[in-house]
């Protein structure tokens, strides 16, 4: 049976049974062509990884030595030889045999450097540089364990330089996440060496570089947190309290916010609410992270609203707005959203007016004075003032909203709800031509966006008919009334 047809498990067991004593016979049996040798090498490495998973280091070591001998059949400087030395070196480190491990890492480093010089294309060179950086890292860790910090520093610097060379693709600039994560690890380790030797200024530079790269490459949060904490501690020691507080605040916010998202996925609303509260409090610890508190409190308020906890909901919304005002109360879509939530649960018309007035100023800053969102808020204020009997103020807001709707390039947004409300205000104010214009605009939007809603279309025709009648437009009124009946008849069918 050809080697390629053998069951993978059978080959793995067979290799393990043969062991070192039968390695030569095994290699002859598997074949001597380069393709067969490569396949054999791959199978031995697979078995080696399996042995490591099972924590059988003795077996893994024996297979590692077989892998080296197989790879050497392809040439003493073949890159597979280097990888095999690297693998065996890591196993020997695990077995506390650092002296021999160092020899294998040295061999791997020399072979990889030779292959980098010979590399014919950029992709191959980048892959080899990443492998070389890994070997230099392992050598550095051995030297550090032996108390040779200076040698370790040099090895780590070389490894970082090699990773920098393969960090981004030259064709599209995309980040190589493996290289990035390896570099974050090395930068953090080198920074810690600087801290121990009292070189805080250099350590701060490396910690900052590591954190920036971690943020770009989605480095695991739980791994970068100790780095951020150490960076913050150094900043505080250097007298840069504000920057340190920002880092602590962001780190804690990210931890609790992530926990809240996990709780949401698990449908644990109690844990979600608890972690959102902790995340918001953490974000309020520094001015540079307070905008995250607004975002978090918005999420908490939405959760409380879903749970019908209106008292807590209102308090959370007001807290979010207080934080926003502390930041200067500038243009902020999150604050706009919170105000929208709060208006829905306003206790009376006066409170709703106060919130909408604040929202109008925010929306003018956020979207501009002639945007649909601004017209929407003006309309809602006009409606509120009408309901409280202050028709004079209602007219001011209604007129401004009317002008914006006519200046908008698009005829409608949504299904004409705001135009319908504005038409009602103008009708109540006795501004019938403007009421007619807004009813017509609302009808056009409804017909264009939602023709299936026969009840709403029938209602708008009925309202339009009444406005025509009040203006003495009898024919238009009858036609509109007829259309209202026609659309209402669709409901019975």
C-alpha positions in Angstrom: 0.0 0.0 0.0 1.4 3.5 -0.9 2.4 5.7 2.1 -0.2 8.3 1.1 -3.0 5.7 1.5 -2.1 4.6 5.0 -4.5 5.7 7.7 -3.0 8.7 9.6 -3.5 7.1 13.0 -1.7 3.9 11.9 1.4 5.8 10.7 1.5 7.8 13.9 1.4 4.7 16.1 3.9 2.9 13.9 6.4 5.8 14.1 6.0 5.9 17.8 6.6 2.2 18.1 9.7 2.2 15.9 11.3 5.0 17.9 14.9 6.0 17.5 16.2 2.5 17.0 14.3 1.9 13.9 14.5 5.4 12.5 16.7 4.5 9.5 14.6 1.5 8.5 11.5 3.6 8.8 12.9 6.3 6.5 13.9 3.7 3.9 10.4 2.1 4.1 8.6 5.5 3.7 10.6 6.3 0.5 13.7 8.3 -0.4 12.4 10.9 -3.0 12.1 14.5 -1.9 8.3 14.4 -2.0 8.2 11.2 0.1 10.7 12.7 2.6 8.7 15.9 3.0 5.5 13.8 3.6 7.4 11.7 6.1 8.7 14.8 7.9 5.2 16.2 8.1 3.8 13.0 9.5 6.6 12.9 12.2 5.9 16.5 13.2 2.2 15.8 13.4 3.0 12.9 15.8 5.3 15.2 17.7 2.6 17.7 18.2 0.2 15.0 19.3 2.8 13.8 21.9 3.1 17.3 23.2 -0.6 17.6 23.6 -0.6 14.3 25.6 2.3 15.8 27.6 4.6 12.9 26.7 7.8 14.9 26.3 10.1 11.9 26.0 8.2 10.7 23.0 8.0 14.3 21.6 11.8 14.6 22.0 12.4 11.3 20.1 10.1 12.3 17.3 11.8 15.8 17.2 15.2 14.2 16.6 13.7 12.0 13.8 12.2 15.1 12.2 15.7 16.7 12.1 17.2 13.7 10.4 14.4 13.5 7.9 14.7 17.2 7.1 18.5 17.0 6.7 17.9 14.5 3.8 16.6 17.6 1.9 19.8 19.5 2.5 21.6 20.7 5.6 20.4 24.3 5.1 16.8 23.4 4.2 14.4 25.6 6.2 12.6 22.5 7.5 15.8 21.6 9.3 15.6 25.0 11.1 12.0 24.5 12.0 12.8 21.0 13.4 15.6 22.4 15.5 13.3 25.1 16.8 10.6 22.5 17.7 13.1 20.3 19.5 14.6 23.3 21.4 11.2 24.2 22.8 10.6 20.6 24.0 14.1 20.5 25.6 13.2 23.8 27.4 10.1 22.2 28.8 12.3 19.3 29.9 14.5 21.8 31.7 17.4 21.0 29.4 18.3 24.6 28.5 21.9 23.9 27.6 21.0 21.5 24.7 18.0 23.6 23.8 20.3 26.6 23.2 22.4 24.6 20.7 19.3 23.7 18.7 18.0 27.3 18.7 21.5 28.4 17.6 21.4 26.0 14.7 17.9 27.1 13.8 19.0 30.8 13.8 21.9 30.2 11.5 19.9 28.1 9.0 17.0 30.6 8.9 19.5 33.5 8.3 20.9 31.6 5.3 17.5 31.0 3.9 16.5 34.7 4.3 19.5 35.7 2.2 18.5 33.2 -0.5 14.8 34.0 -0.5 13.6 34.8 -4.0 10.3 36.5 -3.2 9.0 38.9 -0.5 6.4 36.5 0.9 8.9 33.8 1.6 11.3 36.3 3.2 8.6 37.6 5.5 7.6 34.1 6.7 11.3 33.3 7.4 11.8 36.5 9.3 8.9 35.7 11.5 10.4 32.2 12.2 13.8 33.8 12.9 12.2 36.3 15.4 10.6 33.3 17.2 14.0 31.6 17.5 15.7 34.8 18.8 12.9 35.2 21.3 13.6 31.7 22.6 17.3 32.3 22.8 16.7 35.5 24.6 14.5 33.7 27.2 17.3 31.2 27.9 19.8 34.0 28.3 17.5 35.9 30.6 17.0 32.8 32.8 20.8 32.6 33.1 21.0 36.3 34.2 22.4 37.6 30.9 20.0 40.6 30.5 22.3 42.4 28.0 22.4 39.5 25.6 18.6 39.0 25.9 18.1 42.7 25.2 20.2 42.4 22.0 18.3 39.3 20.9 14.9 40.8 21.6 15.8 44.0 19.6 16.9 41.9 16.7 13.7 39.9 16.9 11.6 43.1 17.0 13.4 44.5 14.0 12.8 41.3 12.0 9.1 41.4 12.9 8.9 45.0 11.9 10.2 43.9 8.4 7.3 41.5 8.0 4.5 43.4 9.9 2.7 44.8 6.9 2.1 43.5 3.4 4.0 45.6 0.9 1.2 45.2 -1.7 -1.8 46.4 0.3 -0.4 47.4 3.7 -2.5 44.9 5.6 -1.3 43.9 9.1 0.0 40.4 9.7 -1.7 39.6 13.0 0.7 36.8 13.8 3.8 39.1 13.4 1.9 41.9 15.3 1.1 39.7 18.3 4.6 38.3 18.4 6.0 41.9 18.4 3.6 43.0 21.2 4.9 40.1 23.3 8.6 41.0 22.7 8.0 44.8 23.2 6.4 44.1 26.5 9.1 41.7 27.6 11.9 44.1 26.6 10.0 47.0 28.4 10.0 44.9 31.6 13.8 44.4 31.3 14.2 48.2 31.1 11.9 48.6 34.2 14.1 46.2 36.2 17.3 48.0 35.1 15.8 51.4 36.0 15.4 52.7 32.5 11.8 53.9 32.9 11.9 56.4 30.0 12.8 53.7 27.5 10.3 51.3 29.1 7.5 53.8 28.7 8.2 54.2 25.0 8.1 50.4 24.4 4.9 49.9 26.5 3.2 52.6 24.5 4.3 51.0 21.2 3.1 47.6 22.4 -0.3 48.9 23.5 -0.8 50.8 20.2 0.1 47.7 18.2 -2.1 45.5 20.4 -5.1 47.8 19.7 -4.5 47.7 16.0 -4.2 43.9 15.9 -7.0 42.8 18.2 -4.5 41.4 20.7 -6.3 39.4 23.5 -7.6 41.8 26.2 -6.6 39.5 29.1 -3.0 39.4 27.8 -2.6 43.2 27.2 -4.2 44.2 30.5 -1.1 43.5 32.7 0.9 45.5 30.1 -1.5 48.5 30.4 -1.4 48.2 34.2 2.4 48.3 34.3 2.4 51.2 31.8 0.0 53.1 34.0 2.1 52.4 37.1 5.1 53.9 35.4 3.2 56.9 34.2 2.1 57.6 37.7 5.7 57.2 39.0 6.7 59.7 36.3 4.2 62.2 37.5 1.8 61.8 34.6 -1.2 61.1 36.7 -3.9 62.2 34.2 -2.5 59.9 31.5 -2.2 57.0 34.0 -5.8 57.5 35.2 -7.0 57.4 31.5 -5.3 54.1 31.0 -6.6 52.6 34.2 -10.1 53.8 33.3 -10.0 52.4 29.8 -8.6 49.1 31.0 -11.3 48.6 33.6 -14.0 49.8 31.3 -13.0 47.3 28.6 -13.0 44.5 31.1 -16.5 45.2 32.5 -18.0 46.2 29.1 -16.7 42.9 27.6 -18.2 41.0 30.6 -21.5 42.7 29.9 -21.5 41.6 26.3 -20.8 38.0 27.3 -23.7 38.2 29.8 -25.9 39.5 27.0 -25.0 36.5 24.8 -25.8 34.2 27.7 -29.1 36.1 28.3 -28.1 36.9 31.9 -29.7 40.3 32.3 -28.7 40.7 36.0 -25.0 40.2 35.2 -25.3 42.4 32.1 -26.8 45.3 34.2 -24.2 44.8 36.9 -21.2 44.9 34.5 -22.6 47.9 32.5 -22.8 49.8 35.8 -19.2 48.9 36.7 -18.1 49.8 33.2 -19.8 53.2 33.3 -18.2 53.9 36.7 -14.8 52.9 35.4 -15.1 55.2 32.4 -16.0 58.1 34.6 -12.6 57.8 36.3 -10.9 59.9 33.6 -12.1 62.8 31.3 -10.5 61.1 28.3 -12.8 58.0 28.8 -16.0 59.8 29.9 -17.5 59.5 26.4 -17.4 55.8 27.0 -19.6 56.3 30.1 -22.3 57.9 28.0 -22.2 55.0 25.5 -22.4 52.5 28.4 -25.1 54.3 30.3 -27.2 54.4 27.1 -27.0 50.6 26.9 -27.9 50.3 30.6 -30.9 52.6 30.1 -32.2 50.6 27.2 -31.9 47.4 29.3 -33.8 49.0 32.2 -36.5 50.2 29.8 -36.9 46.7 28.4 -37.3 45.5 32.0 -40.0 48.2 32.6 -37.9 49.7 35.4 -38.8 53.3 34.5 -37.5 54.9 37.7 -34.0 53.4 37.2 -34.2 54.1 33.5 -34.9 57.8 34.0 -32.0 58.1 36.5 -29.6 56.4 34.2 -30.6 58.7 31.2 -30.1 61.8 33.4 -26.8 60.5 34.6 -25.7 59.9 31.0 -26.7 63.5 30.1 -24.9 64.9 33.1 -21.7 63.1 32.0 -22.2 64.5 28.5 -22.6 68.1 29.9 -19.5 67.6 32.0 -17.6 66.9 28.7 -18.8 70.2 27.3 -22.1 69.1 25.8 -20.9 69.2 22.2 -22.3 67.4 19.2 -22.8 63.8 20.3 -25.1 61.2 18.7 -25.1 59.1 21.8 -26.5 62.0 23.9 -29.1 62.6 21.2 -30.2 58.9 21.4 -30.4 59.1 25.2 -32.6 62.2 25.0 -34.9 60.3 22.5 -35.2 57.5 25.1 -35.9 59.9 27.9 -38.7 61.8 26.0 -40.6 58.5 25.6 -40.9 58.3 29.4 -41.3 62.0 30.2 -43.6 62.4 33.2 -45.4 65.5 31.8 -45.5 67.8 28.9 -43.3 70.5 30.5 -40.5 68.0 31.2 -40.8 66.7 27.6 -40.5 70.3 26.3 -37.3 70.9 28.4 -35.7 67.7 27.0 -36.8 68.5 23.4 -35.4 72.0 23.7 -32.0 70.6 24.8 -32.2 68.1 22.0 -32.9 70.8 19.4 -29.7 72.6 20.3 -27.8 69.4 20.2 -29.3 68.4 16.8 -28.5 71.8 15.3 -24.9 71.2 16.3 -24.9 67.6 15.2 -26.8 67.7 11.9 -27.1 71.4 10.9 -29.9 73.9 11.0 -31.6 72.6 7.8 -31.5 68.8 8.4 -34.5 66.5 8.7 -33.5 65.6 12.3 -33.7 69.3 13.2 -37.1 69.7 11.5 -38.3 66.6 13.3 -37.4 68.1 16.7 -39.0 71.4 15.8 -42.2 69.6 14.8 -42.3 67.7 18.1 -41.8 71.0 20.0 -44.6 72.6 18.0 -46.9 69.7 18.9 -46.0 69.9 22.6 -46.6 73.6 22.8 -50.0 73.2 21.0 -51.0 70.6 23.6 -50.1 72.9 26.4 -52.1 75.8 24.8 -49.1 78.0 24.0 -50.0 78.5 20.3 -47.8 81.5 19.9 -44.6 79.5 20.7 -46.0 76.5 18.7 -46.3 78.7 15.6 -42.6 79.8 15.9 -41.4 76.2 15.9 -43.9 75.1 13.3 -42.9 77.8 10.8 -39.2 77.0 11.2 -39.9 73.2 10.6 -42.1 74.1 7.6 -39.3 76.1 6.0 -36.8 73.2 6.5 -39.1 70.7 5.0 -39.4 72.8 1.9 -35.6 73.3 1.7 -34.9 69.6 1.9 -33.9 68.2 -1.5 -35.6 64.9 -0.9 -39.4 65.1 -0.7 -39.7 62.9 2.3 -37.9 60.7 4.8 -39.6 57.7 6.2 -43.4 57.6 5.7 -44.3 61.3 6.4 -45.0 61.0 10.1 -43.4 64.3 11.0 -45.2 66.1 8.1 -48.5 64.7 9.3 -47.9 66.0 12.9 -46.9 69.4 11.5 -50.0 69.6 9.3 -52.1 69.0 12.5 -50.3 71.9 14.2 -51.0 74.2 11.3 -54.6 73.1 11.1 -55.0 73.9 14.8 -53.3 77.3 14.3 -55.6 78.1 11.4 -52.7 78.1 8.9 -54.7 76.0 6.4 -52.6 76.4 3.2 -49.6 75.2 5.1 -51.6 72.4 6.7 -52.7 71.4 3.2 -49.1 71.4 2.0 -47.9 69.2 4.9 -50.8 66.7 4.6 -50.1 66.4 0.8 -46.4 65.9 1.5 -47.2 63.2 4.2 -49.6 61.5 1.8 -47.0 61.4 -1.0 -44.4 59.9 1.4 -47.0 57.3 2.6 -47.9 56.3 -0.9 -44.3 56.1 -2.0 -43.0 54.1 1.0 -45.9 52.1 2.4 -48.9 51.7 0.0 -50.0 48.6 1.9 -51.0 50.8 4.9 -54.5 51.5 3.6 -55.8 52.7 7.0 -53.2 55.4 7.3 -53.7 56.6 3.6 -57.4 56.7 4.2 -56.9 58.7 7.3 -54.7 61.3 5.6 -57.2 61.7 2.7 -59.9 62.3 5.3 -57.8 65.0 7.0 -56.9 66.6 3.7 -60.6 66.6 2.7 -61.5 68.6 5.9 -58.7 71.2 5.2 -60.0 71.6 1.6 -63.5 72.1 2.9 -62.4 74.7 5.4 -60.7 76.6 2.5 -63.8 76.4 0.3 -62.3 73.9 -2.1 -65.5 71.8 -2.4 -64.4 69.7 -5.4 -61.0 68.9 -3.9 -62.7 68.0 -0.6 -65.2 65.6 -2.3 -62.4 63.9 -4.3 -60.3 63.5 -1.2 -63.3 62.1 0.7 -63.9 59.6 -2.1 -60.3 58.5 -2.0 -60.5 58.1 1.7 -63.6 55.8 1.3 -61.9 53.9 -1.6 -58.8 53.1 0.5 -60.9 52.2 3.6 -62.8 49.7 1.4 -59.5 47.8 0.9 -59.5 47.0 4.6 -62.8 45.0 4.3 -61.5 42.9 1.4 
